[in-house]
Structure formats: C-alpha cells, structure tokens
Amino acid sequence: MGRQAEVARRVLPSFEEAEGLGPQDGAFVRDLVAVLDKHGNLDRFGLCLLHDHFRLAPDEVLVETHDLDARTLQVKVEKAATTTHTRPSQWRFAKAPGKAKASRNAGGADVESHVCQVVLQCSPISGCPGKKSAQR
C-alpha cells in the first residue's frame, strides 16, 4: 500500500447500501466526462461503485487474477507487503490532509499519494491484464 496507508481508509457502505448512479447524477457525470476528455483519458479511466463486501485490515489489499480460457475473474485478499500483484487497477479518491506528497507508482509516474488510494491491484505475472495466467 505504500504511502496510501498514510490516509486512513474511510468506511464504505455495503453493496446493498451503496447508491448507484441515477438521474440526479447527470451533471456530475457530464463534468467527469469533460475532465477525462480534456486530459485524453476518456478511454483510459471509468467509474465504479465503491462498496465493501467485507473489511480489509490496514496491511491488506484486494488482488485480481483471471483465466482467459474460462473467462473468469477472481478477487482475493493478500498482505500488501508480500503480494506479487503490484500494478494498481482501481483507485479511490481521498482528501489530502495538508500538503500531498508526490510518490512514484509502479509505472514510474509521479502521483499525489494523498489524492488516490489503491482499491484493487494485479500484475502481468498473474495474467492480469492481457496475458495468459501461469496458474490454471
């Protein structure tokens, strides 16, 4: 988890309690699309409903693997310090407490560590994304 642990995880609602997009969100979605388009990221990032099915400990992270032949995805919990799944694929936004510190992500780009928290990560080793899984 790196520097993201410096920002406490807010408790998320359960899936059943989480409110999905609705007609009241039209202006929000239009603004979000405009910002993504302005920065050339319309086909790079999207939107997901943040929710919890269960709580994660501060030293845990969700990791994703998949089987291309069976067309299945699996998400499980691993210890952040020992996982080999090192490529973040989903983030959540967090308010910056004071001045945000820049850090380098797995792709080598500088990111504001207090702006986004990793929600889910994977690795090309696991077959995610786009490579056949070594574990069948």
N, C-alpha and C positions, 0 to 999 in steps of 0.2 A: 504494500500500500504506500510505502514511501511517505512523502510529505502530506498526503491526503489524511493521514491519521492525525495531523495537527488540527484539523477541523472536525469537530465531533459530528458523528452521523446523527441527523435528526431521525426520529422515529417516523416510519412511513405507515400509511394505512394498509390494512389487509386488502387483498384483491377485491373482496366483496364490498368493502367500504370505499375503495378508490373511485373517484368520479371521472369517467371518461370524457372525451370531447363531446361537446354539444353545441346547439345553435348559439348559445351565449358566448362561445369562444371564437366566433368568426373573425373579429377584429384582431385578436391575438394571433390566430393562425396566419392571417394576411400579413401582419407585421413580421412574424417569424420567417415566412417565405421570402418576404422582401429583403430581410437581412441576410439570409442564406444566399439568395440570388446575388445580392450586391457583392458578396465576398467569394462568389464562384463555388459555393458549397451546396447548392440545391440538390445535386445528385450524389453528395458525399455524406450528409447527415440527415437525420429524420427526427421523429418524435416517438417517445414511448411513454406508457403509463407507469409511473413509479409506484411500486407497491411492494409489500413484504408477504411472503408465504410463511416465513419463519425468520427469527432474528439471527444476525451474524455477530460473532464476537469481534472485538476490535482488531484481532490478529487474523481474521478470516476474510476470504474473498470468494465470490462465485466464479467458476470457470466453466467454459463451454467447449465441448468436443462434438464431433459429428461423424457420421458414417455416410459417405457419398452414395454407396451402393444401396443401402437400406433407406436412404433419405430420411435420416433421423438426427435429432439434436439431443444432447444430454447436458444438463447443467448440474453441477455439484459444488459442494463447499470444500475448499482446501485451505491450508495455512498459507497466508500471504508470503511468509518468509521462505517457504520451501517449494512453492508451486513452480512448475516449469512453464506454465501458461502466462506469458509475460506481455502479451500485446492487448492493451485495453480495447474493448469494442463497444462499451456503453459507459456513459458518464452521467452524473447528476450534478446540477449546479449548486453551489454553496455561496453564501455571502462571505465576503472577505473580512476577517476580523483585523482591522487595521490595514497595514500595507501588505499586499500579497507578495510572496517570494517567488521568483522565477526558478523553475527546475527544468531538467531535460527529460523528455519522455522516452519510451522505448524506441521510437522512430528517430530520435536525435533532435527533435524540435523543442524549442523553449516554450513552456506553457506556464500559466499562472496557477500555481499549486493550490491556491485557496479559492479558485473560481470553479473548478470541476473536481469531482471525486469519482474514481473508478467504481462502477457498479458491477461490470462483468468483463472478464478478460479471457483471451485464448492465445494460442500460439501456433505458428505454422507446423511445429513438431507434432501437435495433436491432430493435424488435418484441418485446422481452422485458421484462417479461411482458405478455401480453394485447393487444398492438397489432400490426397487420399490418406486416411488415418493409418498409422502404423499399428494401431491396436484394433483388431477386428474381432 
